[in-house]
Amino acid sequence: MRTGIQSRPHSRSTLRVLLALTLSSALTAGCQSAVKLEQQQAAGGSTASCQAGGTLVVASAQPPIPGRVLAQGAANLFWVRGVFEPLMSVKDGDLANPVPLLATAWKVSDDDLSVTLSLRQGVTFHSGRPFTSADVLFTVKQALEPASPSNDKQIISGWQIEATGDHEVTIRSKTPLSPVLASVLDDTPIVDSETYKDLADGSKVIGTGPYKVERYQPGAELTLVRNDRYWQQGLPHLDRIDNVVIADSTAQLAALRSGRAQLASGLTTQDAATVAQQGGKFQLQEGQQVLYSIVLDTASGAFAKKEARQAVGWAIDRDRIKQQVFSGMGTTAGLVWPAGAEYPKDSENAYRYDPARARKLIEEAGASGAEVPITIINNPQLQAVYQIIANNLTDIGLRPKLVALAAPDYQARLAAGKGGTYLSFRGQVPSPSLVAQTNPDVRLQGAHRTFASKEYTALVRGVVEAGSGQAGAEAVRKLTEYMLDQAVQHVLATTPAITVKSTAVQGFSLASGGLLSRETCLAR
C-alpha cells in the first residue's frame, strides 16, 4: 500500500480538542481534553522538592547512536527524548491517554480511519527554525526510507498524511487507527529537515526538545545542556545531562556508589539489586517489559529442519535463565504477546525443559555435532543468557559459537538479514496488532529473521486486520499455534527493564521512547 504525503497551504479555524483515541463507551466516558492532560503533565509529578539547575550523570552500557533516533532501543534511552520530541508520548503502555507534546489536540473520526492533529505553535528547533506541519511530513518520509531504522514502517506505509494547515495534519488509514496511533506517533520523534543527514555521524543533532547536544564523542559520551528557548515555560529543571558509556556492570556499580553517576542502565539484575539494598540511597525502577528470545536461522545449517528448531525449545532451561540472570523477575511463558483480552493463555509453556527429548530430535534431524553461531549484542545481560543457552545446546549435541558485536554492528547485521541465529531483546508493545507490525522478529516488512512462508504471511495479516476483541483473539491463537509449531523464535523470558537511580533524582518518568528528561530534576 502506497503512502500519500501531500501539503495544502490553508488552515482551519476551529481546533479539535477532544481526545478520542478509542471509540469504546468506557473511554468516551472518561475522555479528557488534551489541554487538561497537558496541564497535569506540566506539573511534573513529584518535583516539588526540585532544585533549580544541576547536572545529572547517566551511565549506560551501550553507546548513543544518533543515526537511530527513529528507532527505539537501549542505546538512546536516556538522551533521545531530551533532544527530539514526538507529537505525543505514551506512558506505562496507556494508549488511551497519551501525553500531548508537539501536538496539542487531536480528534479521531467516528469510523476510526482518520485523525486530525493540531500542532503546537511557537516551537522552534535548536537552530531557531520554526516547527510546522512540513516537519511532520518530512519525518514520516524519512521513517519510510529503506535505510531507516524505524520499526513502524509497516504501519506508516498504510497511511496517507496530509498537511491541512501550517500547524495541522490529517492522517487517513484503511485499517483502524486506535490500536496503533499513539504508539506509532510516540515512536516517531520529529527530526530537523536541514540537519537530518548529519545524524548519521552525529556531527549535528538538532531537535525541538528541552536540551541541546553540546558534545558527542562516538562510543564514549553525549552531553546535553539546557535549551533556554524551550516552548514549555519552567522546563527543563536541569542545566546539564552527561550520558557516559560504562559497558561493564561492575564499573557501573562503582560509578553509582562513588556518586559519579545518579542513573544507570545495563547492570545485571543481581548488581542492580545489590546496590538498591545499600543504605536507602538507590531505588530500582521497573520500565517497559522486555522479551528475550533466540531466533533461529532457517536459511541453512542445523535449523533448516523444523525438528531441530523444536529441539531448541525443549533444550533451554528457561527457569534457570529467570533465576540466575533476572533474579527471579518476570515470566517464562514463552509467548511474544502482551497481556490483554487477546492473549492466548492456553498456549503458554508449550516447550518445557526436557534435554532428553531435545537430544533425540537433534539426532533425528541429523544435526548432531553441528556448529551454531549465535549473534548477540555485547552486554552483560545477554552474555549471561548466552552462557546458559550455550550449555543447554552443548548438552544436546550442538556446538554453539558466540558472535558478540557492538550495538551498531549488531543492528546493521540484523537489518541486512545477515544475523543468522541471534539473541534479541525487544520492548513489549501494548497490543498484538503492534507486535505483528513492529517487532522485527515477528513482522513481515523489514524482518530480521530468515524464515518466511505463505501461511505465516497470511496469519500475521490476519492479526493486523482482526484488531481487538474476539476476532483478534482467534487470529492471535492461530498465529501462535503456527509459530510454536515452526519453532523459529523461542521466547526465553519476559522481564521488566531495570534502571537504578539515586534517591536524589526526582521526576523520573520513562515513556516507551525514553526518559522524559524535561521533568527530571535533582532534589534540594
Protein Blocks (a to p, Z undefined) as FASTA:
>chain_A
ZZddddddbddfbdcfbdcfbfcfklmmmpccfklmmmmmmnopaallpceedjdddddf
bdcdfklmmbccfklmmmmmmmpccfbdceehiaklccdfkbmbdcddfkopaccdddde
hiacfkopacdfklmmmmmmmmmpmklcbfklmmmmmpccddfbfkbccdddfbdfklmm
mmmmmmmccddfklmmmmmnopaccdfbfbdcfbdcehkaccddddfkbfbghiafbfbd
cddddfblklmmmmmmnomambdchiafklmmmmmmggolaccdddddddddddddfkgc
jllpmklmmmmmmmpcfklmmmmmnnopacdehpabdcdjklcfklgokbccdfklmmmm
mmmnopghiacdddddddfklmmmmmmmmmmmmmnopacddddddfklmmmmmmnopnmp
adddddddfbfklmmmmmmklmmnhpabfbdcfklmmmmmmmmmnogajllmmmmmmmmm
mmmmnomaccfbdcdddddddfkbghiacdfkbccfklgccdZZ
